[in-house]
C-alpha cells in the first residue's frame, strides 16, 4: 500500500507541474495583450482608487469615533470590521475584532473569517499557540460544528511537533463531545475524526510482503481498535444518514458488525426516527424557528437524555441568542439538573453577554457563582458589571442589589462582634441607598423602592444578628420620613420589630405615633393599640389609649363625612347637568318632529289631491291611461316600488313617506364638505351596548395615524346602531386601519372596510369570493367550536408553510366550525388533505378538502344574461302579509295552459277581451272595467 501511494503521489506531482507550466504560459500571453490597454487606463484607475481609499478612511474614522462614544453599538462594530478587512488594515482589523469579542459573543461567520485571517498570517510554528488561544475563545461563544471542525483540521497541521498527534486527538474528542450529538452536522465531525485515524493507520502498516514485528503488530492492533471504537460510538448516536455509516462499517470491518453494535445501532435508529419530524420542521421553517425549537426542546425534556437536551438548547440559542427567556430556561435546567460547575458558569456568562439588559439573568448568574463556590472577587466583579448593564426599569436595580446584599449577609459570621465581612455588608447597604437616591432616581425619576425594602432588611439584620436595636430604630425613622408614615402596614412592621427585639416602651411609642399618622386603615391601628394595652399596659395607659383612639377616629369620621358630602354635591351637579342635556336633546327632537310633521302633512295633502283627481275621472278614461306603452307603465311601476312616488301612487304609504323624510333629513344634516371618503374607513358589527364608542375607537385607531373625526351612528332614540365612520387626516392611514379588520372589541369581531359611496360604485364589494378552485388552500369542516386559530395553525404547520389561517364565524363572533388554511403551494395543500382528512381534533372528526367555492347566484344582478324567469314584482307596499288570492273563483277557472304576464292576467282572457288581432300579434293588454263586469255577470 505504501508503494502504491508513493507512485500515485509522483504521478500527481508530474500532472500538477504540467498544469502549472501551461497556466504560466497562458498568463504571460494574457499579460502581453493587456499591457497596451492597461497603460491607458492606469491613471484613471489610480485616481478612482485613491478617492475610494479617502472615503473609506473617513468612514473608518467616523465609526471609531462613534464606538468611542457608545462601545455597545453592535452594528457599528460589524461595519468597522468589514471596512478594515476591505482596506487590508490587518493590525487595526485584529484590534477591532478583539474589542468586539470582549463586549459581545461573535457569530459563527465573524469567528470563521477572523480565524482564517489569523491562520494565513501565522504560518510559523512559534505563532500556532496564538491561533490555538483564538480557537479556544471561539468555541466558548456558541456550539458551532463548523468552528470545531476548523479547529481540528488546523491542529492536524501541527501533528509533527512533539505530542502533536495526542493534541489532535484531544481536540477531536472535545469536538465530538460538544457537537457530536448534533443531528444534522455532527456526522461531519465524526467522519473527520475517522479519516484522521485512518491516515495514522496507513503510516503504521508495514509494507506488503513484510511480516510486522511484535511492536508493529501491537501498534497496528491499537490503531485498528481506535477506528472500531469510533464506528461503534458514532453508530450508537441518532444522526441523520446513519444508514450510510453502518454500511461503511460493514464494508470496512473484516469480521462483520458485532451483535452489540447492531443492537445499539437499531436503538439509535429508532430514536432518530422519533426526532426526524422535528428536524424536518426545522428545515422547512424560516429563521429564527423559535416555535419549532421550543417544540423540539419539550420533546427532549420528556425523553430525559441530558446530553440531547443540552445540544438542542445550544442549537436553539445559536439562532436565537437575543431571546432572554430561552437563556433563562437553559440556565435553570443546568442549575437544577446537570449541576456541572464549568458548564453552568460558562452558560450563565454567555447568557449575560448576549442579553445584558435582562436583570433575571444577572441574578441567576450571581446565585450560581455563590452556589458553586466562586471566590468573592469574581462575584463582586459580576455584580459591578450588572450595575453597568443598563436595565430598563428602576425595580431591576433594587432586585439585583437585594441579591448581592443577601450574598454578603451569608458571608458574615455574626458570632464575632466585628469582622471585615460585617463592615463590608454595612458599607454595601449604605452604598445601595446612595445608588438608589442618586443614579437610579436621576435616571428613572423614582428610586424603585418606595417601601424601602432594603432599609427594612438592614434594620432587621441589625436588630436580629447584631443586637443593635438603636441602629434599627434610626433606619425606621428614616423609612417613615420617606412618605411611608401614612400606611398602617409600615407602622405594624415597625411595631413587630420592636415587639420582637425591643421593649414595651418603644412598642407603645410606635403605636401612639401610628394612631396619629395613619390615614389608610386607622381603625386597625387603633385596635392593635388597645389590644397591646390590654396585655401590657396599666389603667392609666388604657385611658390614654382610649382617649387618643376616640379622638383620632372622630376626626377621621368628620373628614370622611366632608369628603362624602363633597362627592354627593358633585354627583348632584353632574346629574343636573345630565338632565339639562337630556331636556335640551328632547326639545331639539320635538322641534324636529314638528318640522317633519309639517312637511309630511303638506306632502300628504298634495298626494291625496292628485289621487282624487286621478281616480274621480271617467271610468272609461282610466283604462286609456294603462293602454299606453307597456315599457313606460313598467318604468312607472318600478319607480313607485323604489320609493319615488308618481301620480298613480295610492295615499297613506307611511313607510315610503318616512323613508323619503329620513333621506331628506339625512341630506340636510350631512355636510359633504367635511367628508373625505378616501381618508375614511367604515366600521361595522360593533355591539349595540358599546359605551362611548367614539372614545374607544379613537384609542384603537389612533395608532394608525392622526384622526380628523369619528362619526358614530345613533338611532332617533339615541341608541348606538353598531357602526360608524373614522376619518383620518391623511389617506396614508387607511391601509393601516384596514389591518385591524376582525379585531375583537368587547367580544365581537369588528369589521373594517374602505369607505365607498355605493351610489357611485354599486358593484363594489369589500370581500370578493373566489368562484374557482383554490389549489393552494384547503377547506376544513367539523372543527370543534373551542378550536382557536393558533391551535389550528399548530396542527397544520407540520404539513407545510402556512400563509394564512381564517376561521369562519358568525357576525357575533361565534365560530361555525369551518376554516380555510392557505399553504405556500399546491403540493403542500394536497399533502395536508391526504394526512388531515378524518383527523380527530377535540373529539370531532374533521373533513378536509381543496377549497372549491360554489358559484354565486347571478340571477338578480344587473346585466345578467340569465333572464329566463321574470322577477316577481310587488306593489308599492311590498309583499303582502298573506298570499291568498283575492280574485273571484270564476276568474281563476282556466280551460287551457296559462301564460303568466306582468299584471297576472291570463292570455286567454286578454284575447277574449281585446280581440283576435291583438292576440295574434302577441300583445297582452290589461282588462277594462267593462271586461270585468261581463266576466262577473257570465254566471
Beta strands, then each sheet from edge to edge (+ up, - down):
strand 1: 680-684
strand 2: 707-714
strand 3: 720-728
strand 4: 743-745
strand 5: 748-754
strand 6: 773-781
strand 7: 802-809
strand 8: 815-823
strand 9: 840-841
strand 10: 844-845
strand 11: 847-852
sheet 1: 2+ 3- 1+ 5- 4+
sheet 2: 7+ 8- 6+ 11-
sheet 3: 9+ 10-
end
